[in-house]
Amino acid sequence: MVNSKTAALLTGASGYLGGSLLVHLIRKFEIETRNVKLYTLVRKPEQVSQVHELGGDVTVLIGDVMDAEGMKKLIIDNSISIVIETVDARLFTVAQPCIEALAVVKEKLSVPVHFVHTSGAKMHSSQVGIDQSGFLNDDGDVYNTLARVDTQHPVMKKFVRVNNEIIDYAESKGVRSYIVAPPMVYGPGKGFGNKISIQNAALVRVARALGQLYQIDTTDTIWALMHIDDQCALYATVLAGVLDLKAPYGKDGFYFSENGTFSWRQLSLALLNALRKRNSLDAVDKLPVATEGDLVAMSQVLRCDVGMVPLSFAGNCLIRGNNARKLGWTPQYGVEHLMSSAEEEVAFIIKEDKVFAFPGAKLP
Ligand SMILES: NC(=O)c1ccc[n+]([C@@H]2O[C@H](COP(=O)([O-])OP(=O)(O)OC[C@H]3O[C@@H](n4cnc5c(N)ncnc54)[C@H](OP(=O)(O)O)[C@@H]3O)[C@@H](O)[C@H]2O)c1
């Protein structure tokens, strides 16, 4: 019997975004009704059974996204026509083989094929030099805004062109591309692997180790926020729009996930005070402005280059996600939830953090 299902592959099944999305798709997406055959990618054999333990009819593939030929083979052999990539926001070389393989599947099956790339809000922020005097709307001309931006930051310079490269390459191959750009995502992950997000986990690590958090920008800067459940719902909305061929794609296919903004200073203060409370210390109402020495100390805790610290917890990101909302996405969690859930967030991060190890931590 010919399998008429649409084969969709989700990468990063053991990750925060990919793992949470996998659970969301299994539990809430009605894969069967939508006639989807769901595949997911892991790179360690022991993760196969962990996916199966989640339940749901999911076929697990083992592969490495850096192995271009291997990825092409997996996609072509399984006639996958939709790839949702959640492993690497920055590397065109991860997207390229997927797009090439999707083009082969398109030729073979004569069906539309789709590549959903997970980018990040940083690519659309002051960190790359995008004008912050107003909001950047994802249903505006994001493609040309990115094409014009003159990024000076040595790290971001390398990555700022990736979204447009993906769009151009996919278009040249007849593949529909979609750029999902999550901002600071928070909340407990739902997958079997990593359950904590990047920025809050890093802030908590710094606060535990140094007993302090800092104001990194001299002015109070604000950034877009997104709860993990809303993030998964956005991916699911985009996927539904992809299946119905209703989701804008290519140069019109940007999907900023945001539900308002938060202040880096206020968030840092809330996380620090949650940790202070756990350590029976009174709350503070101000953060010191970070000195060069503080930035170095933070980079030592995070084991990163000192230049990465301001890139991680500073800057402005004023983005508006209209495209997913037009497809029916309705996020539930906003800044009030972010700020009022700081204590639960800190407790969850401490419980789930498999990386933090800092002898002499000041707020353990
Ligand atoms: N979390 C956020 O708030 C956020 C916001 C915006 C953008 N992003 C971007 O979204 C991407 C995913 O973020 P995340 O928070 O979900 O990260 P994560 O929790 O670290 O997950 C990364 C996933 O990628 C897998 N992986 C890594 N290298 C791989 C490879 N070579 N081949 C196959 N799989 C590989 C990991 O598998 P293993 O278990 O084998 O390591 C894991 O499943 C990143 O590029 C991140 O920058 C994240």
PDBQT file of the ligand as one rigid body, heavy atoms in Angstrom, charges set to zero:
ROOT
HETATM    1  N1  LIG A 401      16.428  27.989  24.279  1.00  0.00    +0.000 N 
HETATM    2  C1  LIG A 401      16.243  29.218  23.832  1.00  0.00    +0.000 C 
HETATM    3  O1  LIG A 401      15.781  30.107  24.578  1.00  0.00    +0.000 OA
HETATM    4  C2  LIG A 401      16.574  29.565  22.406  1.00  0.00    +0.000 A 
HETATM    5  C3  LIG A 401      16.153  30.810  21.911  1.00  0.00    +0.000 A 
HETATM    6  C4  LIG A 401      16.471  31.140  20.601  1.00  0.00    +0.000 A 
HETATM    7  C5  LIG A 401      17.209  30.271  19.810  1.00  0.00    +0.000 A 
HETATM    8  N2  LIG A 401      17.619  29.082  20.333  1.00  0.00    +0.000 N 
HETATM    9  C6  LIG A 401      18.423  28.217  19.488  1.00  0.00    +0.000 C 
HETATM   10  O2  LIG A 401      17.724  27.012  19.236  1.00  0.00    +0.000 OA
HETATM   11  C7  LIG A 401      18.659  25.915  19.153  1.00  0.00    +0.000 C 
HETATM   12  C8  LIG A 401      18.247  24.855  20.171  1.00  0.00    +0.000 C 
HETATM   13  O3  LIG A 401      18.205  25.440  21.449  1.00  0.00    +0.000 OA
HETATM   14  P1  LIG A 401      17.893  24.550  22.726  1.00  0.00    +0.000 P 
HETATM   15  O4  LIG A 401      17.729  25.500  23.865  1.00  0.00    +0.000 OA
HETATM   16  O5  LIG A 401      16.820  23.585  22.442  1.00  0.00    +0.000 OA
HETATM   17  O6  LIG A 401      19.286  23.783  22.882  1.00  0.00    +0.000 OA
HETATM   18  P2  LIG A 401      19.625  22.387  23.608  1.00  0.00    +0.000 P 
HETATM   19  O7  LIG A 401      18.681  22.133  24.713  1.00  0.00    +0.000 OA
HETATM   20  O8  LIG A 401      21.071  22.424  23.901  1.00  0.00    +0.000 OA
HETATM   21  O9  LIG A 401      19.347  21.302  22.472  1.00  0.00    +0.000 OA
HETATM   22  C9  LIG A 401      20.202  21.082  21.409  1.00  0.00    +0.000 C 
HETATM   23  C10 LIG A 401      19.777  19.793  20.732  1.00  0.00    +0.000 C 
HETATM   24  O10 LIG A 401      20.570  19.608  19.554  1.00  0.00    +0.000 OA
HETATM   25  C11 LIG A 401      21.132  18.309  19.601  1.00  0.00    +0.000 C 
HETATM   26  N3  LIG A 401      22.390  18.332  18.888  1.00  0.00    +0.000 N 
HETATM   27  C12 LIG A 401      23.477  19.098  19.128  1.00  0.00    +0.000 A 
HETATM   28  N4  LIG A 401      24.428  18.884  18.219  1.00  0.00    +0.000 NA
HETATM   29  C13 LIG A 401      23.922  17.952  17.367  1.00  0.00    +0.000 A 
HETATM   30  C14 LIG A 401      24.427  17.314  16.219  1.00  0.00    +0.000 A 
HETATM   31  N5  LIG A 401      25.648  17.609  15.753  1.00  0.00    +0.000 N 
HETATM   32  N6  LIG A 401      23.646  16.430  15.578  1.00  0.00    +0.000 NA
HETATM   33  C15 LIG A 401      22.410  16.123  16.033  1.00  0.00    +0.000 A 
HETATM   34  N7  LIG A 401      21.875  16.705  17.126  1.00  0.00    +0.000 NA
HETATM   35  C16 LIG A 401      22.627  17.597  17.785  1.00  0.00    +0.000 A 
HETATM   36  C17 LIG A 401      21.291  18.003  21.072  1.00  0.00    +0.000 C 
HETATM   37  O11 LIG A 401      21.430  16.610  21.225  1.00  0.00    +0.000 OA
HETATM   38  P3  LIG A 401      22.333  15.900  22.377  1.00  0.00    +0.000 P 
HETATM   39  O12 LIG A 401      21.372  15.502  23.465  1.00  0.00    +0.000 OA
HETATM   40  O13 LIG A 401      22.896  14.706  21.675  1.00  0.00    +0.000 OA
HETATM   41  O14 LIG A 401      23.366  16.865  22.827  1.00  0.00    +0.000 OA
HETATM   42  C18 LIG A 401      19.977  18.550  21.579  1.00  0.00    +0.000 C 
HETATM   43  O15 LIG A 401      18.918  17.651  21.288  1.00  0.00    +0.000 OA
HETATM   44  C19 LIG A 401      20.044  26.518  19.413  1.00  0.00    +0.000 C 
HETATM   45  O16 LIG A 401      20.659  26.827  18.207  1.00  0.00    +0.000 OA
HETATM   46  C20 LIG A 401      19.722  27.802  20.157  1.00  0.00    +0.000 C 
HETATM   47  O17 LIG A 401      20.724  28.769  19.967  1.00  0.00    +0.000 OA
HETATM   48  C21 LIG A 401      17.300  28.700  21.595  1.00  0.00    +0.000 A 
ENDROOT
TORSDOF 0
